[in-house]
Amino acid sequence: MLNNHGNIVDTEGKILGRHKGIENFTVGQRKGIGISASMPLYVLKIDNINNQVVVGEHKFLKKRRLIAKELKLFSDRLPEKAKAKIRYNQLDAWCSIKTSDDDLMEVIFDEPQEAITPGQSIVFYGGKTVLGGAVIFEC
């Protein structure tokens, strides 16, 4: 059996504890991290390459920018400005969209969004109509 244990680190890379596998964590998670601290800590990033879970304060969960790929359109094209969701149960939020020829797109939200997670979907809306969706590549 593979040993998939690794480190839980803060935003500066300081080791705070150990984990039994990154598959047990999700970005935004607060409970069940397995370490104690003087303030609540949240999973900010899951680092597959280094087998680390990066944790920090809630304020670090919010980001405005992401890169997405594998765009699937349900309309002729995406407008430069639209509403989008990165979580099923969240309200849609205004964002600017810049597409490129290399299948990557940059999305910048007007207001910071919480727990943008690589591998999850972003869905674009025009009113109540789905315009398309993509996979979040990085944030």
Contact map, one row per residue, 1 for C-alpha under 8 A:
1110000000000000000000000000000000000000000000000000000000000000000000000000000000000000000000000000000000000000000000000000000000000000000
1111000000000000000000000000000000000000000000000000000000000000000000000000000000000000000000000000000000000000000000000000000000000000000
1111100000000000000000000000000000000000000000000000000000000000000000000000000000000000000000000000000000000000000000000000000000000000000
0111110000000000000111000000000000000000000000000010000000000000000000000000000000000000000000000000000000000000000000000000000000000000000
0011111000000000011111000000000000000000000000000010000000000000000000000000000000000000000000000000000000000000000000000000000000000000000
0001111100000000011111000000000000000000000000000011100000000000000000000000000000000000000000000000000000000000000000000000000000000000000
0000111110000011111000000000000000000000000000000011100000000000000000000000000000000000000000000000000000000000000000000000000000000000000
0000011111000011111000000000000000000000000000000001111000000000000000000000000000000000000000000000000000000000000000000000000000000000000
0000001111111111100000000000000000000000000000000001111000000000000000000000000000000000000000000000000000000000000000000000000000000000000
0000000111111111000000000000000000000000000000000000011100000000000000000000000000000000000000000000000000000000000000000000000000000000000
0000000011111100000000000000000000000000000000000000011100000000000000000000000000000000000000000000000000000000000000000000000000000000000
0000000011111100000000000000000000000000000000000000000000000000000000000000000000000000000000000000000000000000000000000000000000000000000
0000000011111110000000000000000000000000000000000000010000000000000000000000000000000000000000000000000000000000000000000000000000000000000
0000000011111111000000000000000000000000000000000000000000000000000000000000000000000000000000000000000000000000000000000000000000000000000
0000001111001111110000000000000000000000000000000000000000000000000000000000000000000000000000000000000000000000000000000000000000000000000
0000001111000111110000000000000000100000000000000000000000000000000000000000000000000000000000000000000000000000000000000000000000000000000
0000001110000011111000000000000001100000000000000000000000000000000000000000000000000000000000000000000000000000000000000000000000000000000
0000111100000011111100000000000000000000000000000000000000000000000000000000000000000000000000000000000000000000000000000000000000000000000
0000111100000000111111000000000001000000000000000000100000000000000000000000000000000000000000000000000000000000000000000000000000000000000
0001110000000000011111010000000000000000000000000000000000000000000000000000000000000000000000000000000000000000000000000000000000000000000
0001110000000000001111110000000000000000000000000010000000000000000000000000000000000000000000000000000000000000000000000000000000000000000
0001110000000000001111111000000000000000000001010011100000000000000000000000000000000000000000000000000000000000000000000000000000000000000
0000000000000000000011111100000000000000000000000000000000000000000000000000000000000000000000000000000000000000000000000000000000000000000
0000000000000000000111111100000000000000000000000000000000000000000000000000000000000000000000000000000000000000000000000000000000000000000
0000000000000000000001111110100010000000001001000000100000000000000000000000000000000000000000000000000000000000000000000000000000000000000
0000000000000000000000111111100000000000001001000000000000000000000000000000000000000000000000000000000000000000000000000000000000000000000
0000000000000000000000001111100000000000011111000000000000000000000000000000000000000000000000000000000000000000001110000000000000000000000
0000000000000000000000000111110000000000011100000000000000001000000000000000000000000000000000000000000000000000011000000000000000000000000
0000000000000000000000001111111110000000011000000000000000000000000000000000000000000000000000000000000000000000000000000000000000000000000
0000000000000000000000000001111110000001111000000000000000000000000000000000000000000000000000000000000000000000000000000000000000000000000
0000000000000000000000000000111110000000000000000000000000000000000000000000000000000000000000000000000000000000000000000000000000000000000
0000000000000000000000000000111111000000000000000000000000000000000000000000000000000000000000000000000000000000000000000000000000000000000
0000000000000000000000001000111111100000001000000000000000000000000000000000000000000000000000000000000000000000000000000000000000000000000
0000000000000000101000000000000111110000000000000000000000000000000000000000000000000000000000000000000000000000000000000000000000000000000
0000000000000001100000000000000011111000000000000000000000000000000000000000000000000000000000000000000000000000000000000000000000000000000
0000000000000000000000000000000001111100000000000000000000000000000000000000000000000000000000000000000000000000000000000000000000000000000
0000000000000000000000000000000000111111100000000000000000000000000000000000000000000000000000000000000000000000000000000000000000000000000
0000000000000000000000000000000000011111000000000000000000000000000000000000000000000000000000000000000000000000000000000000000000000000000
0000000000000000000000000000000000001111100000000000000010000000000000000000000000000000000000000000000000000000000000000000000000000000000
0000000000000000000000000000010000001111110000000000000011000000000000000000000000000000000000000000000000000000000000000000000000000000000
0000000000000000000000000000010000001011111000000000001111000000000000000000000000000000000000000000000000000000000000000000000000000000000
0000000000000000000000000011110000000001111100000000001111001000000000000000000000000000000000000000000000000000000000000000000000000000000
0000000000000000000000001111110010000000111111000000111100000000000000000000000000000000000000000000000000000000000000000000000000000000000
0000000000000000000000000011000000000000011111000000111100011000000000000000000000000000000000000000000000000000001000000000000000000000000
0000000000000000000000000010000000000000001111100000111000000000000000000000000000000000000000000000000000000000000000000000000000000000000
0000000000000000000001001110000000000000001111110011110000000000000000000000000000000000000000000000000000000000000000000000000000000000000
0000000000000000000000000000000000000000000011111111110000000000000000000000000000000000000000000000000000000000000000000000000000000000000
0000000000000000000001000000000000000000000001111111000000000000000000000000000000000000000000000000000000000000000000000000000000000000000
0000000000000000000000000000000000000000000000111111000000000000000000000000000000000000000000000000000000000000000000000000000000000000000
0000000000000000000000000000000000000000000000111111000000000000000000000000000000000000000000000000000000000000000000000000000000000000000
0001111000000000000011000000000000000000000001111111100000000000000000000000000000000000000000000000000000000000000000000000000000000000000
0000011110000000000001000000000000000000000001111111110000000000000000000000000000000000000000000000000000000000000000000000000000000000000
0000011110000000001001001000000000000000001111100011111000000000000000000000000000000000000000000000000000000000000000000000000000000000000
0000000111101000000000000000000000000000001111100001111100000000000000000000000000000000000000000000000000000000000000000000000000000000000
0000000111100000000000000000000000000000111110000000111110000000000000000000000000000000000000000000000000000000000000000000000000000000000
0000000001100000000000000000000000000000111100000000011111010000000000000000000000000000000000000000000000000000000000000000000000000000000
0000000000000000000000000000000000000011110000000000001111111000000000000000000000000000000000000000000000000000000000000000000000000000000
0000000000000000000000000000000000000001110000000000000111111100000000000000000000000000000000000000000000000000000000000000000000000000000
0000000000000000000000000000000000000000000000000000000011111100000000000000000000000000000000000000000000000000000000000000000000000000000
0000000000000000000000000000000000000000000100000000000111111110000000000000000000000000000000000000000000000000000000000000000000000000000
0000000000000000000000000001000000000000010100000000000011111110000000000000000000000000000000000000000000000000111100000000000000000000000
0000000000000000000000000000000000000000000000000000000001111111000000000000000000000000000000000000000000000001111100000000000000000000000
0000000000000000000000000000000000000000000000000000000000011111100000000000000000000000000000000000000000000001111100000000000000000000001
0000000000000000000000000000000000000000000000000000000000000111110000000000000000000000000000000000000000011111100000000000000000000000000
0000000000000000000000000000000000000000000000000000000000000011111000000000000000000000000000000000000001111000000000000000000000000000001
0000000000000000000000000000000000000000000000000000000000000001111100000000000000000000000000000000000001110000000100000000000000000001111
0000000000000000000000000000000000000000000000000000000000000000111110000000000000000000000000000000000111100000000000000000000000000001111
0000000000000000000000000000000000000000000000000000000000000000011111100000000000000000000000000000000111100000000000000100000000000111110
0000000000000000000000000000000000000000000000000000000000000000001111100000000000000000000000000000001110000000000000000000000000000111100
0000000000000000000000000000000000000000000000000000000000000000000111110000000000000000000000000000001100000000000000000000000000000110000
0000000000000000000000000000000000000000000000000000000000000000000111111000000000000000000000000000001000000000000000000000000000011110000
0000000000000000000000000000000000000000000000000000000000000000000001111100000000000000000000000000000000000000000000000000000000011100000
0000000000000000000000000000000000000000000000000000000000000000000000111111110000000000000000000000000000000000000000000000000000111000000
0000000000000000000000000000000000000000000000000000000000000000000000011111000000000000000000000000000000000000000000000000000001110000000
0000000000000000000000000000000000000000000000000000000000000000000000001111110000000000000000000000000000000000000000000000000000110000000
0000000000000000000000000000000000000000000000000000000000000000000000001111110000000000000000000000000000000000000000000000000000000000000
0000000000000000000000000000000000000000000000000000000000000000000000001011111000000000000000000000000000000000000000000000000000100000000
0000000000000000000000000000000000000000000000000000000000000000000000001011111101000000000000001000000000000000000000000000000000110000000
0000000000000000000000000000000000000000000000000000000000000000000000000000111111000000000000001000000000000000000000000000000000000000000
0000000000000000000000000000000000000000000000000000000000000000000000000000011111000000000000011100000000000000000000000000000000000000000
0000000000000000000000000000000000000000000000000000000000000000000000000000001111100000000001111000000000000000000000000000000000000000000
0000000000000000000000000000000000000000000000000000000000000000000000000000011111110000000001111000000000000000000000000001110000000000000
0000000000000000000000000000000000000000000000000000000000000000000000000000000011111000000111100000000000000000000000000001111000000000000
0000000000000000000000000000000000000000000000000000000000000000000000000000000001111100000111100000000000000000000000000111100000000000000
0000000000000000000000000000000000000000000000000000000000000000000000000000000000111111011110000000000000000000000000000111000000000000000
0000000000000000000000000000000000000000000000000000000000000000000000000000000000011111010000000000000000000000000100011110000000000000000
0000000000000000000000000000000000000000000000000000000000000000000000000000000000001111110000000000000000000000000000001100000000000000000
0000000000000000000000000000000000000000000000000000000000000000000000000000000000001111110000000000000000000000000000000000000000000000000
0000000000000000000000000000000000000000000000000000000000000000000000000000000000000011111000000000000000000000000000000000000000000000000
0000000000000000000000000000000000000000000000000000000000000000000000000000000000001111111100000000000000000000000000000000000000000000000
0000000000000000000000000000000000000000000000000000000000000000000000000000000000001000111110000000000000000000000000000000000000000000000
0000000000000000000000000000000000000000000000000000000000000000000000000000000000111000011111000000000000000000000000000000100000000000000
0000000000000000000000000000000000000000000000000000000000000000000000000000000000111000001111100000000000001110000000000000000000000000000
0000000000000000000000000000000000000000000000000000000000000000000000000000000011110000000111110000000000001110000000000000000000000000000
0000000000000000000000000000000000000000000000000000000000000000000000000000000011110000000011111000000000111100000000000000000000000000000
0000000000000000000000000000000000000000000000000000000000000000000000000000000111000000000001111100000000111100000000000000000000000000000
0000000000000000000000000000000000000000000000000000000000000000000000000000011111000000000000111110000011110000000000000000000000000000000
0000000000000000000000000000000000000000000000000000000000000000000000000000000100000000000000011111000011100000000000000000000000000000000
0000000000000000000000000000000000000000000000000000000000000000000000000000000000000000000000001111101111000000000000000000000000000000000
0000000000000000000000000000000000000000000000000000000000000000000000000000000000000000000000000111111110000000000000000000000000000000000
0000000000000000000000000000000000000000000000000000000000000000000000000000000000000000000000000011111100000000000000000000000000000000000
0000000000000000000000000000000000000000000000000000000000000000000000000000000000000000000000000001111100000000000000000000000000000000000
0000000000000000000000000000000000000000000000000000000000000000000011100000000000000000000000000011111110000000000000000000000000000000000
0000000000000000000000000000000000000000000000000000000000000000001111000000000000000000000000000011111111000000000000000000000000000000000
0000000000000000000000000000000000000000000000000000000000000000001110000000000000000000000000001111001111100000000000000000000000000000000
0000000000000000000000000000000000000000000000000000000000000000111100000000000000000000000000001110000111110000000000000000000000000000000
0000000000000000000000000000000000000000000000000000000000000000111100000000000000000000000000111100000011111000000000000000000000000000000
0000000000000000000000000000000000000000000000000000000000000001110000000000000000000000000000111000000001111100000000000000000000000000000
0000000000000000000000000000000000000000000000000000000000000001100000000000000000000000000011110000000000111111100000000000000000000000000
0000000000000000000000000000000000000000000000000000000000000001000000000000000000000000000011110000000000011111000000000000000000000000000
0000000000000000000000000000000000000000000000000000000000000001000000000000000000000000000011000000000000001111100000000000000000000000000
0000000000000000000000000000000000000000000000000000000000000111000000000000000000000000000000000000000000001111110000000000000000000000000
0000000000000000000000000000000000000000000000000000000000001111000000000000000000000000000000000000000000001011111100000000000000000000000
0000000000000000000000000001000000000000000000000000000000001110000000000000000000000000000000000000000000000001111100000000000000000000000
0000000000000000000000000011000000000000000100000000000000001110000000000000000000000000000000000000000000000000111110000000000000000000000
0000000000000000000000000010000000000000000000000000000000001110010000000000000000000100000000000000000000000000111111000000000000000000001
0000000000000000000000000010000000000000000000000000000000000000000000000000000000000000000000000000000000000000001111110000000000000001011
0000000000000000000000000000000000000000000000000000000000000000000000000000000000000000000000000000000000000000000111110000000000000011111
0000000000000000000000000000000000000000000000000000000000000000000000000000000000000000000000000000000000000000000011111000000000000011100
0000000000000000000000000000000000000000000000000000000000000000000000000000000000000100000000000000000000000000000011111100000000000011000
0000000000000000000000000000000000000000000000000000000000000000000000000000000000000110000000000000000000000000000000111110000000001111000
0000000000000000000000000000000000000000000000000000000000000000000100000000000000011110000000000000000000000000000000011111000000001111000
0000000000000000000000000000000000000000000000000000000000000000000000000000000000011100000000000000000000000000000000001111100001111100000
0000000000000000000000000000000000000000000000000000000000000000000000000000000001111000000000000000000000000000000000000111110001111000000
0000000000000000000000000000000000000000000000000000000000000000000000000000000001110000000100000000000000000000000000000011111111110000000
0000000000000000000000000000000000000000000000000000000000000000000000000000000001100000000000000000000000000000000000000001111111100000000
0000000000000000000000000000000000000000000000000000000000000000000000000000000000100000000000000000000000000000000000000000111110000000000
0000000000000000000000000000000000000000000000000000000000000000000000000000000000000000000000000000000000000000000000000000111111000000000
0000000000000000000000000000000000000000000000000000000000000000000000000000000000000000000000000000000000000000000000000000111111100000000
0000000000000000000000000000000000000000000000000000000000000000000000000100000000000000000000000000000000000000000000000011110111110000000
0000000000000000000000000000000000000000000000000000000000000000000000001110110000000000000000000000000000000000000000000011110011111000000
0000000000000000000000000000000000000000000000000000000000000000000000111110010000000000000000000000000000000000000000000011100001111100000
0000000000000000000000000000000000000000000000000000000000000000000000111000000000000000000000000000000000000000000000001111000000111110000
0000000000000000000000000000000000000000000000000000000000000000000111110000000000000000000000000000000000000000000000001110000000011111000
0000000000000000000000000000000000000000000000000000000000000000000111100000000000000000000000000000000000000000000001111100000000001111100
0000000000000000000000000000000000000000000000000000000000000000011110000000000000000000000000000000000000000000000011111100000000000111111
0000000000000000000000000000000000000000000000000000000000000000011110000000000000000000000000000000000000000000000001100000000000000011111
0000000000000000000000000000000000000000000000000000000000000000011100000000000000000000000000000000000000000000000011000000000000000001111
0000000000000000000000000000000000000000000000000000000000000010111000000000000000000000000000000000000000000000000111000000000000000001111
